[in-house]
Amino acid sequence: MHPILFTIPGIDFPVRSFGLMVAAGFLLGTWILGKLVARMSRNPSKDVERYGALPVWVLIGVVLGARAVYVIV
């Protein structure tokens, strides 16, 4: 796997393969969660809206937790 997939011209910003895969996994997981909640819940319209904020809070927790472990170690 190449560490840098491509560079955005003009601003010289490298797009790294690891970051792209993490973002793709997060988006796929969020989409799957929405589909599962819509299929399994009794009130899909309200439950999809309620569970929609869950991936954002998980992402915030992961970033803060990773930073805390980095500082501790």
CHARMM-style PDB file with segment names, atoms N, HN, CA, C and O in Angstrom:
ATOM      1  N   MET     1       0.851  -1.161   0.000  1.00  0.00      PROA
ATOM      2  CA  MET     1       0.000   0.000   0.000  1.00  0.00      PROA
ATOM      3  C   MET     1       0.904   1.234   0.000  1.00  0.00      PROA
ATOM      4  O   MET     1       1.900   1.295   0.721  1.00  0.00      PROA
ATOM      5  N   HSD     2       0.540   2.191  -0.808  1.00  0.00      PROA
ATOM      6  HN  HSD     2      -0.269   2.141  -1.394  1.00  0.00      PROA
ATOM      7  CA  HSD     2       1.296   3.436  -0.872  1.00  0.00      PROA
ATOM      8  C   HSD     2       0.863   4.359   0.270  1.00  0.00      PROA
ATOM      9  O   HSD     2      -0.334   4.515   0.513  1.00  0.00      PROA
ATOM     10  N   PRO     3       1.820   4.971   0.974  1.00  0.00      PROA
ATOM     11  CA  PRO     3       1.428   5.850   2.074  1.00  0.00      PROA
ATOM     12  C   PRO     3       0.675   7.099   1.605  1.00  0.00      PROA
ATOM     13  O   PRO     3      -0.241   7.560   2.286  1.00  0.00      PROA
ATOM     14  N   ILE     4       1.051   7.641   0.459  1.00  0.00      PROA
ATOM     15  HN  ILE     4       1.795   7.266  -0.094  1.00  0.00      PROA
ATOM     16  CA  ILE     4       0.372   8.820  -0.079  1.00  0.00      PROA
ATOM     17  C   ILE     4      -0.266   8.407  -1.404  1.00  0.00      PROA
ATOM     18  O   ILE     4       0.430   8.015  -2.342  1.00  0.00      PROA
ATOM     19  N   LEU     5      -1.585   8.497  -1.472  1.00  0.00      PROA
ATOM     20  HN  LEU     5      -2.149   8.815  -0.710  1.00  0.00      PROA
ATOM     21  CA  LEU     5      -2.290   8.096  -2.693  1.00  0.00      PROA
ATOM     22  C   LEU     5      -2.149   9.137  -3.795  1.00  0.00      PROA
ATOM     23  O   LEU     5      -1.785   8.823  -4.928  1.00  0.00      PROA
ATOM     24  N   PHE     6      -2.446  10.389  -3.435  1.00  0.00      PROA
ATOM     25  HN  PHE     6      -2.742  10.644  -2.515  1.00  0.00      PROA
ATOM     26  CA  PHE     6      -2.314  11.478  -4.398  1.00  0.00      PROA
ATOM     27  C   PHE     6      -2.213  12.782  -3.633  1.00  0.00      PROA
ATOM     28  O   PHE     6      -2.459  12.835  -2.428  1.00  0.00      PROA
ATOM     29  N   THR     7      -1.852  13.823  -4.345  1.00  0.00      PROA
ATOM     30  HN  THR     7      -1.652  13.780  -5.324  1.00  0.00      PROA
ATOM     31  CA  THR     7      -1.729  15.156  -3.766  1.00  0.00      PROA
ATOM     32  C   THR     7      -2.726  16.075  -4.453  1.00  0.00      PROA
ATOM     33  O   THR     7      -2.843  16.081  -5.679  1.00  0.00      PROA
ATOM     34  N   ILE     8      -3.435  16.845  -3.657  1.00  0.00      PROA
ATOM     35  HN  ILE     8      -3.340  16.841  -2.662  1.00  0.00      PROA
ATOM     36  CA  ILE     8      -4.388  17.812  -4.209  1.00  0.00      PROA
ATOM     37  C   ILE     8      -3.585  18.985  -4.771  1.00  0.00      PROA
ATOM     38  O   ILE     8      -2.856  19.652  -4.036  1.00  0.00      PROA
ATOM     39  N   PRO     9      -3.719  19.234  -6.072  1.00  0.00      PROA
ATOM     40  CA  PRO     9      -2.925  20.313  -6.670  1.00  0.00      PROA
ATOM     41  C   PRO     9      -3.396  21.689  -6.197  1.00  0.00      PROA
ATOM     42  O   PRO     9      -4.563  21.885  -5.858  1.00  0.00      PROA
ATOM     43  N   GLY    10      -2.485  22.601  -6.185  1.00  0.00      PROA
ATOM     44  HN  GLY    10      -1.537  22.442  -6.460  1.00  0.00      PROA
ATOM     45  CA  GLY    10      -2.804  23.973  -5.803  1.00  0.00      PROA
ATOM     46  C   GLY    10      -2.471  24.236  -4.347  1.00  0.00      PROA
ATOM     47  O   GLY    10      -1.815  25.227  -4.024  1.00  0.00      PROA
ATOM     48  N   ILE    11      -2.929  23.335  -3.454  1.00  0.00      PROA
ATOM     49  HN  ILE    11      -3.461  22.530  -3.717  1.00  0.00      PROA
ATOM     50  CA  ILE    11      -2.641  23.535  -2.030  1.00  0.00      PROA
ATOM     51  C   ILE    11      -1.589  22.549  -1.527  1.00  0.00      PROA
ATOM     52  O   ILE    11      -1.179  22.612  -0.368  1.00  0.00      PROA
ATOM     53  N   ASP    12      -1.153  21.637  -2.400  1.00  0.00      PROA
ATOM     54  HN  ASP    12      -1.486  21.585  -3.342  1.00  0.00      PROA
ATOM     55  CA  ASP    12      -0.103  20.667  -2.098  1.00  0.00      PROA
ATOM     56  C   ASP    12      -0.436  19.876  -0.828  1.00  0.00      PROA
ATOM     57  O   ASP    12       0.382  19.775   0.087  1.00  0.00      PROA
ATOM     58  N   PHE    13      -1.648  19.320  -0.791  1.00  0.00      PROA
ATOM     59  HN  PHE    13      -2.312  19.402  -1.534  1.00  0.00      PROA
ATOM     60  CA  PHE    13      -2.134  18.557   0.363  1.00  0.00      PROA
ATOM     61  C   PHE    13      -2.136  17.072   0.013  1.00  0.00      PROA
ATOM     62  O   PHE    13      -2.860  16.651  -0.890  1.00  0.00      PROA
ATOM     63  N   PRO    14      -1.327  16.266   0.726  1.00  0.00      PROA
ATOM     64  CA  PRO    14      -1.294  14.829   0.411  1.00  0.00      PROA
ATOM     65  C   PRO    14      -2.483  14.096   1.028  1.00  0.00      PROA
ATOM     66  O   PRO    14      -2.823  14.327   2.189  1.00  0.00      PROA
ATOM     67  N   VAL    15      -3.110  13.218   0.257  1.00  0.00      PROA
ATOM     68  HN  VAL    15      -2.834  13.031  -0.686  1.00  0.00      PROA
ATOM     69  CA  VAL    15      -4.182  12.361   0.750  1.00  0.00      PROA
ATOM     70  C   VAL    15      -3.546  11.007   1.034  1.00  0.00      PROA
ATOM     71  O   VAL    15      -3.081  10.323   0.122  1.00  0.00      PROA
ATOM     72  N   ARG    16      -3.530  10.633   2.298  1.00  0.00      PROA
ATOM     73  HN  ARG    16      -3.908  11.189   3.039  1.00  0.00      PROA
ATOM     74  CA  ARG    16      -2.872   9.403   2.730  1.00  0.00      PROA
ATOM     75  C   ARG    16      -3.846   8.238   2.699  1.00  0.00      PROA
ATOM     76  O   ARG    16      -5.040   8.406   2.951  1.00  0.00      PROA
ATOM     77  N   SER    17      -3.329   7.061   2.390  1.00  0.00      PROA
ATOM     78  HN  SER    17      -2.360   6.926   2.185  1.00  0.00      PROA
ATOM     79  CA  SER    17      -4.177   5.880   2.242  1.00  0.00      PROA
ATOM     80  C   SER    17      -4.798   5.469   3.572  1.00  0.00      PROA
ATOM     81  O   SER    17      -5.956   5.053   3.592  1.00  0.00      PROA
ATOM     82  N   PHE    18      -4.071   5.571   4.680  1.00  0.00      PROA
ATOM     83  HN  PHE    18      -3.130   5.910   4.664  1.00  0.00      PROA
ATOM     84  CA  PHE    18      -4.625   5.195   5.975  1.00  0.00      PROA
ATOM     85  C   PHE    18      -5.811   6.073   6.354  1.00  0.00      PROA
ATOM     86  O   PHE    18      -6.845   5.570   6.794  1.00  0.00      PROA
ATOM     87  N   GLY    19      -5.665   7.369   6.186  1.00  0.00      PROA
ATOM     88  HN  GLY    19      -4.826   7.778   5.829  1.00  0.00      PROA
ATOM     89  CA  GLY    19      -6.754   8.289   6.516  1.00  0.00      PROA
ATOM     90  C   GLY    19      -7.976   8.070   5.633  1.00  0.00      PROA
ATOM     91  O   GLY    19      -9.112   8.162   6.097  1.00  0.00      PROA
ATOM     92  N   LEU    20      -7.739   7.784   4.375  1.00  0.00      PROA
ATOM     93  HN  LEU    20      -6.816   7.709   3.997  1.00  0.00      PROA
ATOM     94  CA  LEU    20      -8.847   7.527   3.454  1.00  0.00      PROA
ATOM     95  C   LEU    20      -9.597   6.247   3.846  1.00  0.00      PROA
ATOM     96  O   LEU    20     -10.826   6.208   3.790  1.00  0.00      PROA
ATOM     97  N   MET    21      -8.865   5.208   4.239  1.00  0.00      PROA
ATOM     98  HN  MET    21      -7.866   5.240   4.284  1.00  0.00      PROA
ATOM     99  CA  MET    21      -9.501   3.954   4.649  1.00  0.00      PROA
ATOM    100  C   MET    21     -10.259   4.112   5.977  1.00  0.00      PROA
ATOM    101  O   MET    21     -11.329   3.528   6.149  1.00  0.00      PROA
ATOM    102  N   VAL    22      -9.717   4.887   6.903  1.00  0.00      PROA
ATOM    103  HN  VAL    22      -8.848   5.361   6.763  1.00  0.00      PROA
ATOM    104  CA  VAL    22     -10.419   5.144   8.165  1.00  0.00      PROA
ATOM    105  C   VAL    22     -11.714   5.906   7.900  1.00  0.00      PROA
ATOM    106  O   VAL    22     -12.754   5.578   8.472  1.00  0.00      PROA
ATOM    107  N   ALA    23     -11.660   6.909   7.047  1.00  0.00      PROA
ATOM    108  HN  ALA    23     -10.816   7.176   6.583  1.00  0.00      PROA
ATOM    109  CA  ALA    23     -12.860   7.676   6.706  1.00  0.00      PROA
ATOM    110  C   ALA    23     -13.888   6.802   5.992  1.00  0.00      PROA
ATOM    111  O   ALA    23     -15.083   6.897   6.274  1.00  0.00      PROA
ATOM    112  N   ALA    24     -13.435   5.953   5.075  1.00  0.00      PROA
ATOM    113  HN  ALA    24     -12.465   5.876   4.846  1.00  0.00      PROA
ATOM    114  CA  ALA    24     -14.349   5.059   4.362  1.00  0.00      PROA
ATOM    115  C   ALA    24     -14.987   4.060   5.325  1.00  0.00      PROA
ATOM    116  O   ALA    24     -16.179   3.775   5.211  1.00  0.00      PROA
ATOM    117  N   GLY    25     -14.221   3.529   6.262  1.00  0.00      PROA
ATOM    118  HN  GLY    25     -13.253   3.761   6.354  1.00  0.00      PROA
ATOM    119  CA  GLY    25     -14.768   2.606   7.258  1.00  0.00      PROA
ATOM    120  C   GLY    25     -15.778   3.275   8.169  1.00  0.00      PROA
ATOM    121  O   GLY    25     -16.799   2.678   8.509  1.00  0.00      PROA
ATOM    122  N   PHE    26     -15.503   4.516   8.569  1.00  0.00      PROA
ATOM    123  HN  PHE    26     -14.674   5.001   8.292  1.00  0.00      PROA
ATOM    124  CA  PHE    26     -16.440   5.260   9.407  1.00  0.00      PROA
ATOM    125  C   PHE    26     -17.747   5.521   8.664  1.00  0.00      PROA
ATOM    126  O   PHE    26     -18.828   5.343   9.224  1.00  0.00      PROA
ATOM    127  N   LEU    27     -17.649   5.937   7.418  1.00  0.00      PROA
ATOM    128  HN  LEU    27     -16.770   6.082   6.963  1.00  0.00      PROA
ATOM    129  CA  LEU    27     -18.864   6.205   6.639  1.00  0.00      PROA
ATOM    130  C   LEU    27     -19.652   4.931   6.367  1.00  0.00      PROA
ATOM    131  O   LEU    27     -20.882   4.944   6.428  1.00  0.00      PROA
ATOM    132  N   LEU    28     -18.969   3.837   6.070  1.00  0.00      PROA
ATOM    133  HN  LEU    28     -17.971   3.827   6.021  1.00  0.00      PROA
ATOM    134  CA  LEU    28     -19.651   2.567   5.842  1.00  0.00      PROA
ATOM    135  C   LEU    28     -20.324   2.069   7.117  1.00  0.00      PROA
ATOM    136  O   LEU    28     -21.454   1.585   7.069  1.00  0.00      PROA
ATOM    137  N   GLY    29     -19.645   2.182   8.251  1.00  0.00      PROA
ATOM    138  HN  GLY    29     -18.726   2.576   8.290  1.00  0.00      PROA
ATOM    139  CA  GLY    29     -20.236   1.789   9.525  1.00  0.00      PROA
ATOM    140  C   GLY    29     -21.449   2.626   9.891  1.00  0.00      PROA
ATOM    141  O   GLY    29     -22.431   2.103  10.418  1.00  0.00      PROA
ATOM    142  N   THR    30     -21.386   3.922   9.615  1.00  0.00      PROA
ATOM    143  HN  THR    30     -20.588   4.346   9.187  1.00  0.00      PROA
ATOM    144  CA  THR    30     -22.523   4.803   9.876  1.00  0.00      PROA
ATOM    145  C   THR    30     -23.706   4.428   8.995  1.00  0.00      PROA
ATOM    146  O   THR    30     -24.846   4.424   9.459  1.00  0.00      PROA
ATOM    147  N   TRP    31     -23.449   4.116   7.740  1.00  0.00      PROA
ATOM    148  HN  TRP    31     -22.522   4.120   7.364  1.00  0.00      PROA
ATOM    149  CA  TRP    31     -24.516   3.723   6.818  1.00  0.00      PROA
ATOM    150  C   TRP    31     -25.152   2.398   7.254  1.00  0.00      PROA
ATOM    151  O   TRP    31     -26.375   2.255   7.233  1.00  0.00      PROA
ATOM    152  N   ILE    32     -24.314   1.430   7.650  1.00  0.00      PROA
ATOM    153  HN  ILE    32     -23.321   1.546   7.667  1.00  0.00      PROA
ATOM    154  CA  ILE    32     -24.830   0.137   8.100  1.00  0.00      PROA
ATOM    155  C   ILE    32     -25.656   0.301   9.377  1.00  0.00      PROA
ATOM    156  O   ILE    32     -26.699  -0.337   9.519  1.00  0.00      PROA
ATOM    157  N   LEU    33     -25.204   1.145  10.306  1.00  0.00      PROA
ATOM    158  HN  LEU    33     -24.356   1.663  10.191  1.00  0.00      PROA
ATOM    159  CA  LEU    33     -25.977   1.404  11.521  1.00  0.00      PROA
ATOM    160  C   LEU    33     -27.354   1.967  11.181  1.00  0.00      PROA
ATOM    161  O   LEU    33     -28.354   1.542  11.759  1.00  0.00      PROA
ATOM    162  N   GLY    34     -27.414   2.907  10.259  1.00  0.00      PROA
ATOM    163  HN  GLY    34     -26.601   3.252   9.790  1.00  0.00      PROA
ATOM    164  CA  GLY    34     -28.700   3.475   9.850  1.00  0.00      PROA
ATOM    165  C   GLY    34     -29.624   2.434   9.251  1.00  0.00      PROA
ATOM    166  O   GLY    34     -30.821   2.419   9.538  1.00  0.00      PROA
ATOM    167  N   LYS    35     -29.070   1.560   8.418  1.00  0.00      PROA
ATOM    168  HN  LYS    35     -28.098   1.572   8.185  1.00  0.00      PROA
ATOM    169  CA  LYS    35     -29.895   0.498   7.818  1.00  0.00      PROA
ATOM    170  C   LYS    35     -30.388  -0.492   8.871  1.00  0.00      PROA
ATOM    171  O   LYS    35     -31.541  -0.921   8.819  1.00  0.00      PROA
ATOM    172  N   LEU    36     -29.533  -0.861   9.822  1.00  0.00      PROA
ATOM    173  HN  LEU    36     -28.596  -0.512   9.865  1.00  0.00      PROA
ATOM    174  CA  LEU    36     -29.943  -1.802  10.860  1.00  0.00      PROA
ATOM    175  C   LEU    36     -30.994  -1.203  11.787  1.00  0.00      PROA
ATOM    176  O   LEU    36     -31.945  -1.883  12.173  1.00  0.00      PROA
ATOM    177  N   VAL    37     -30.827   0.054  12.140  1.00  0.00      PROA
ATOM    178  HN  VAL    37     -30.055   0.607  11.827  1.00  0.00      PROA
ATOM    179  CA  VAL    37     -31.818   0.707  12.998  1.00  0.00      PROA
ATOM    180  C   VAL    37     -33.148   0.813  12.262  1.00  0.00      PROA
ATOM    181  O   VAL    37     -34.202   0.589  12.857  1.00  0.00      PROA
ATOM    182  N   ALA    38     -33.112   1.149  10.985  1.00  0.00      PROA
ATOM    183  HN  ALA    38     -32.256   1.332  10.502  1.00  0.00      PROA
ATOM    184  CA  ALA    38     -34.359   1.254  10.217  1.00  0.00      PROA
ATOM    185  C   ALA    38     -35.054  -0.095  10.094  1.00  0.00      PROA
ATOM    186  O   ALA    38     -36.284  -0.158  10.080  1.00  0.00      PROA
ATOM    187  N   ARG    39     -34.289  -1.163  10.006  1.00  0.00      PROA
ATOM    188  HN  ARG    39     -33.291  -1.112  10.017  1.00  0.00      PROA
ATOM    189  CA  ARG    39     -34.878  -2.484   9.840  1.00  0.00      PROA
ATOM    190  C   ARG    39     -35.369  -3.076  11.157  1.00  0.00      PROA
ATOM    191  O   ARG    39     -36.405  -3.741  11.182  1.00  0.00      PROA
ATOM    192  N   MET    40     -34.644  -2.847  12.253  1.00  0.00      PROA
ATOM    193  HN  MET    40     -33.803  -2.307  12.233  1.00  0.00      PROA
ATOM    194  CA  MET    40     -34.922  -3.547  13.506  1.00  0.00      PROA
ATOM    195  C   MET    40     -35.805  -2.768  14.486  1.00  0.00      PROA
ATOM    196  O   MET    40     -36.304  -3.356  15.446  1.00  0.00      PROA
ATOM    197  N   SER    41     -36.008  -1.495  14.278  1.00  0.00      PROA
ATOM    198  HN  SER    41     -35.603  -1.018  13.498  1.00  0.00      PROA
ATOM    199  CA  SER    41     -36.727  -0.716  15.282  1.00  0.00      PROA
ATOM    200  C   SER    41     -38.236  -0.734  15.042  1.00  0.00      PROA
ATOM    201  O   SER    41     -38.716  -1.035  13.949  1.00  0.00      PROA
ATOM    202  N   ARG    42     -38.951  -0.404  16.095  1.00  0.00      PROA
ATOM    203  HN  ARG    42     -38.561  -0.160  16.983  1.00  0.00      PROA
ATOM    204  CA  ARG    42     -40.408  -0.352  16.001  1.00  0.00      PROA
ATOM    205  C   ARG    42     -40.895   0.950  15.368  1.00  0.00      PROA
ATOM    206  O   ARG    42     -41.925   0.974  14.694  1.00  0.00      PROA
ATOM    207  N   ASN    43     -40.153   2.020  15.588  1.00  0.00      PROA
ATOM    208  HN  ASN    43     -39.316   2.001  16.135  1.00  0.00      PROA
ATOM    209  CA  ASN    43     -40.509   3.325  15.032  1.00  0.00      PROA
ATOM    210  C   ASN    43     -39.316   3.854  14.233  1.00  0.00      PROA
ATOM    211  O   ASN    43     -38.544   4.663  14.749  1.00  0.00      PROA
ATOM    212  N   PRO    44     -39.153   3.412  12.990  1.00  0.00      PROA
ATOM    213  CA  PRO    44     -37.935   3.733  12.232  1.00  0.00      PROA
ATOM    214  C   PRO    44     -37.693   5.222  12.015  1.00  0.00      PROA
ATOM    215  O   PRO    44     -36.543   5.659  12.029  1.00  0.00      PROA
ATOM    216  N   SER    45     -38.736   6.003  11.817  1.00  0.00      PROA
ATOM    217  HN  SER    45     -39.671   5.647  11.806  1.00  0.00      PROA
ATOM    218  CA  SER    45     -38.511   7.419  11.509  1.00  0.00      PROA
ATOM    219  C   SER    45     -37.886   8.157  12.686  1.00  0.00      PROA
ATOM    220  O   SER    45     -36.996   8.984  12.490  1.00  0.00      PROA
ATOM    221  N   LYS    46     -38.331   7.875  13.893  1.00  0.00      PROA
ATOM    222  HN  LYS    46     -39.054   7.203  14.053  1.00  0.00      PROA
ATOM    223  CA  LYS    46     -37.769   8.548  15.069  1.00  0.00      PROA
ATOM    224  C   LYS    46     -36.440   7.925  15.485  1.00  0.00      PROA
ATOM    225  O   LYS    46     -35.531   8.643  15.901  1.00  0.00      PROA
ATOM    226  N   ASP    47     -36.312   6.608  15.380  1.00  0.00      PROA
ATOM    227  HN  ASP    47     -37.050   6.025  15.043  1.00  0.00      PROA
ATOM    228  CA  ASP    47     -35.106   5.947  15.848  1.00  0.00      PROA
ATOM    229  C   ASP    47     -33.901   6.244  14.961  1.00  0.00      PROA
ATOM    230  O   ASP    47     -32.790   6.395  15.469  1.00  0.00      PROA
ATOM    231  N   VAL    48     -34.095   6.328  13.671  1.00  0.00      PROA
ATOM    232  HN  VAL    48     -34.998   6.205  13.258  1.00  0.00      PROA
ATOM    233  CA  VAL    48     -32.977   6.668  12.782  1.00  0.00      PROA
ATOM    234  C   VAL    48     -32.462   8.058  13.112  1.00  0.00      PROA
ATOM    235  O   VAL    48     -31.255   8.295  13.089  1.00  0.00      PROA
ATOM    236  N   GLU    49     -33.349   8.962  13.412  1.00  0.00      PROA
ATOM    237  HN  GLU    49     -34.330   8.770  13.431  1.00  0.00      PROA
ATOM    238  CA  GLU    49     -32.958  10.324  13.775  1.00  0.00      PROA
ATOM    239  C   GLU    49     -32.215  10.339  15.114  1.00  0.00      PROA
ATOM    240  O   GLU    49     -31.233  11.064  15.272  1.00  0.00      PROA
ATOM    241  N   ARG    50     -32.686   9.538  16.078  1.00  0.00      PROA
ATOM    242  HN  ARG    50     -33.484   8.950  15.949  1.00  0.00      PROA
ATOM    243  CA  ARG    50     -32.037   9.489  17.391  1.00  0.00      PROA
ATOM    244  C   ARG    50     -30.653   8.856  17.313  1.00  0.00      PROA
ATOM    245  O   ARG    50     -29.705   9.367  17.910  1.00  0.00      PROA
ATOM    246  N   TYR    51     -30.529   7.758  16.590  1.00  0.00      PROA
ATOM    247  HN  TYR    51     -31.299   7.342  16.106  1.00  0.00      PROA
ATOM    248  CA  TYR    51     -29.253   7.067  16.494  1.00  0.00      PROA
ATOM    249  C   TYR    51     -28.300   7.728  15.508  1.00  0.00      PROA
ATOM    250  O   TYR    51     -27.146   7.310  15.409  1.00  0.00      PROA
ATOM    251  N   GLY    52     -28.732   8.720  14.796  1.00  0.00      PROA
ATOM    252  HN  GLY    52     -29.669   9.060  14.877  1.00  0.00      PROA
ATOM    253  CA  GLY    52     -27.884   9.402  13.824  1.00  0.00      PROA
ATOM    254  C   GLY    52     -26.720  10.140  14.455  1.00  0.00      PROA
ATOM    255  O   GLY    52     -25.680  10.308  13.818  1.00  0.00      PROA
ATOM    256  N   ALA    53     -26.870  10.583  15.689  1.00  0.00      PROA
ATOM    257  HN  ALA    53     -27.715  10.447  16.206  1.00  0.00      PROA
ATOM    258  CA  ALA    53     -25.801  11.311  16.368  1.00  0.00      PROA
ATOM    259  C   ALA    53     -24.781  10.373  17.014  1.00  0.00      PROA
ATOM    260  O   ALA    53     -23.696  10.816  17.393  1.00  0.00      PROA
ATOM    261  N   LEU    54     -25.106   9.100  17.143  1.00  0.00      PROA
ATOM    262  HN  LEU    54     -25.987   8.741  16.835  1.00  0.00      PROA
ATOM    263  CA  LEU    54     -24.214   8.154  17.809  1.00  0.00      PROA
ATOM    264  C   LEU    54     -22.839   8.045  17.138  1.00  0.00      PROA
ATOM    265  O   LEU    54     -21.836   8.104  17.849  1.00  0.00      PROA
ATOM    266  N   PRO    55     -22.736   7.893  15.825  1.00  0.00      PROA
ATOM    267  CA  PRO    55     -21.398   7.799  15.216  1.00  0.00      PROA
ATOM    268  C   PRO    55     -20.540   9.036  15.426  1.00  0.00      PROA
ATOM    269  O   PRO    55     -19.318   8.927  15.532  1.00  0.00      PROA
ATOM    270  N   VAL    56     -21.148  10.195  15.486  1.00  0.00      PROA
ATOM    271  HN  VAL    56     -22.140  10.284  15.399  1.00  0.00      PROA
ATOM    272  CA  VAL    56     -20.383  11.427  15.707  1.00  0.00      PROA
ATOM    273  C   VAL    56     -19.770  11.407  17.102  1.00  0.00      PROA
ATOM    274  O   VAL    56     -18.600  11.748  17.274  1.00  0.00      PROA
ATOM    275  N   TRP    57     -20.561  11.007  18.101  1.00  0.00      PROA
ATOM    276  HN  TRP    57     -21.512  10.730  17.961  1.00  0.00      PROA
ATOM    277  CA  TRP    57     -20.046  10.938  19.472  1.00  0.00      PROA
ATOM    278  C   TRP    57     -18.996   9.856  19.621  1.00  0.00      PROA
ATOM    279  O   TRP    57     -18.037  10.026  20.374  1.00  0.00      PROA
ATOM    280  N   VAL    58     -19.161   8.743  18.914  1.00  0.00      PROA
ATOM    281  HN  VAL    58     -19.940   8.605  18.303  1.00  0.00      PROA
ATOM    282  CA  VAL    58     -18.146   7.686  18.941  1.00  0.00      PROA
ATOM    283  C   VAL    58     -16.850   8.205  18.334  1.00  0.00      PROA
ATOM    284  O   VAL    58     -15.774   7.951  18.875  1.00  0.00      PROA
ATOM    285  N   LEU    59     -16.931   8.920  17.230  1.00  0.00      PROA
ATOM    286  HN  LEU    59     -17.806   9.127  16.791  1.00  0.00      PROA
ATOM    287  CA  LEU    59     -15.737   9.473  16.597  1.00  0.00      PROA
ATOM    288  C   LEU    59     -15.033  10.469  17.522  1.00  0.00      PROA
ATOM    289  O   LEU    59     -13.806  10.457  17.621  1.00  0.00      PROA
ATOM    290  N   ILE    60     -15.786  11.318  18.189  1.00  0.00      PROA
ATOM    291  HN  ILE    60     -16.782  11.328  18.108  1.00  0.00      PROA
ATOM    292  CA  ILE    60     -15.195  12.272  19.137  1.00  0.00      PROA
ATOM    293  C   ILE    60     -14.514  11.529  20.277  1.00  0.00      PROA
ATOM    294  O   ILE    60     -13.407  11.888  20.678  1.00  0.00      PROA
ATOM    295  N   GLY    61     -15.168  10.498  20.801  1.00  0.00      PROA
ATOM    296  HN  GLY    61     -16.068  10.207  20.475  1.00  0.00      PROA
ATOM    297  CA  GLY    61     -14.575   9.710  21.875  1.00  0.00      PROA
ATOM    298  C   GLY    61     -13.309   8.990  21.456  1.00  0.00      PROA
ATOM    299  O   GLY    61     -12.351   8.910  22.226  1.00  0.00      PROA
ATOM    300  N   VAL    62     -13.298   8.470  20.247  1.00  0.00      PROA
ATOM    301  HN  VAL    62     -14.076   8.535  19.622  1.00  0.00      PROA
ATOM    302  CA  VAL    62     -12.107   7.775  19.747  1.00  0.00      PROA
ATOM    303  C   VAL    62     -10.948   8.741  19.592  1.00  0.00      PROA
ATOM    304  O   VAL    62      -9.824   8.421  19.976  1.00  0.00      PROA
ATOM    305  N   VAL    63     -11.200   9.910  19.041  1.00  0.00      PROA
ATOM    306  HN  VAL    63     -12.114  10.170  18.729  1.00  0.00      PROA
ATOM    307  CA  VAL    63     -10.123  10.889  18.850  1.00  0.00      PROA
ATOM    308  C   VAL    63      -9.589  11.373  20.195  1.00  0.00      PROA
ATOM    309  O   VAL    63      -8.375  11.450  20.384  1.00  0.00      PROA
ATOM    310  N   LEU    64     -10.477  11.698  21.130  1.00  0.00      PROA
ATOM    311  HN  LEU    64     -11.464  11.635  20.977  1.00  0.00      PROA
ATOM    312  CA  LEU    64     -10.027  12.161  22.440  1.00  0.00      PROA
ATOM    313  C   LEU    64      -9.339  11.048  23.223  1.00  0.00      PROA
ATOM    314  O   LEU    64      -8.342  11.297  23.901  1.00  0.00      PROA
ATOM    315  N   GLY    65      -9.854   9.828  23.138  1.00  0.00      PROA
ATOM    316  HN  GLY    65     -10.664   9.625  22.587  1.00  0.00      PROA
ATOM    317  CA  GLY    65      -9.229   8.709  23.826  1.00  0.00      PROA
ATOM    318  C   GLY    65      -7.853   8.383  23.271  1.00  0.00      PROA
ATOM    319  O   GLY    65      -6.927   8.098  24.030  1.00  0.00      PROA
ATOM    320  N   ALA    66      -7.716   8.424  21.960  1.00  0.00      PROA
ATOM    321  HN  ALA    66      -8.468   8.656  21.343  1.00  0.00      PROA
ATOM    322  CA  ALA    66      -6.411   8.168  21.349  1.00  0.00      PROA
ATOM    323  C   ALA    66      -5.406   9.245  21.749  1.00  0.00      PROA
ATOM    324  O   ALA    66      -4.238   8.950  22.001  1.00  0.00      PROA
ATOM    325  N   ARG    67      -5.853  10.462  21.806  1.00  0.00      PROA
ATOM    326  HN  ARG    67      -6.802  10.702  21.602  1.00  0.00      PROA
ATOM    327  CA  ARG    67      -4.957  11.549  22.211  1.00  0.00      PROA
ATOM    328  C   ARG    67      -4.557  11.410  23.676  1.00  0.00      PROA
ATOM    329  O   ARG    67      -3.406  11.662  24.033  1.00  0.00      PROA
ATOM    330  N   ALA    68      -5.504  11.009  24.529  1.00  0.00      PROA
ATOM    331  HN  ALA    68      -6.439  10.805  24.239  1.00  0.00      PROA
ATOM    332  CA  ALA    68      -5.207  10.824  25.948  1.00  0.00      PROA
ATOM    333  C   ALA    68      -4.191   9.703  26.147  1.00  0.00      PROA
ATOM    334  O   ALA    68      -3.268   9.843  26.949  1.00  0.00      PROA
ATOM    335  N   VAL    69      -4.349   8.593  25.427  1.00  0.00      PROA
ATOM    336  HN  VAL    69      -5.099   8.479  24.776  1.00  0.00      PROA
ATOM    337  CA  VAL    69      -3.375   7.497  25.538  1.00  0.00      PROA
ATOM    338  C   VAL    69      -2.018   7.939  25.020  1.00  0.00      PROA
ATOM    339  O   VAL    69      -0.993   7.566  25.591  1.00  0.00      PROA
ATOM    340  N   TYR    70      -1.988   8.714  23.968  1.00  0.00      PROA
ATOM    341  HN  TYR    70      -2.820   9.017  23.505  1.00  0.00      PROA
ATOM    342  CA  TYR    70      -0.722   9.220  23.438  1.00  0.00      PROA
ATOM    343  C   TYR    70      -0.017  10.086  24.471  1.00  0.00      PROA
ATOM    344  O   TYR    70       1.196   9.976  24.646  1.00  0.00      PROA
ATOM    345  N   VAL    71      -0.765  10.950  25.158  1.00  0.00      PROA
ATOM    346  HN  VAL    71      -1.751  11.039  25.016  1.00  0.00      PROA
ATOM    347  CA  VAL    71      -0.174  11.832  26.168  1.00  0.00      PROA
ATOM    348  C   VAL    71       0.312  11.008  27.371  1.00  0.00      PROA
ATOM    349  O   VAL    71       1.379  11.284  27.920  1.00  0.00      PROA
ATOM    350  N   ILE    72      -0.472   9.997  27.779  1.00  0.00      PROA
ATOM    351  HN  ILE    72      -1.338   9.774  27.333  1.00  0.00      PROA
ATOM    352  CA  ILE    72      -0.097   9.188  28.937  1.00  0.00      PROA
ATOM    353  C   ILE    72       1.151   8.365  28.657  1.00  0.00      PROA
ATOM    354  O   ILE    72       2.049   8.269  29.493  1.00  0.00      PROA
ATOM    355  N   VAL    73       1.194   7.775  27.468  1.00  0.00      PROA
ATOM    356  HN  VAL    73       0.464   7.853  26.788  1.00  0.00      PROA
ATOM    357  CA  VAL    73       2.346   6.931  27.135  1.00  0.00      PROA
ATOM    358  C   VAL    73       3.547   7.808  26.837  1.00  0.00      PROA
ATOM    359  OT1 VAL    73       4.625   7.297  26.534  1.00  0.00      PROA
TER     360      VAL     73
END
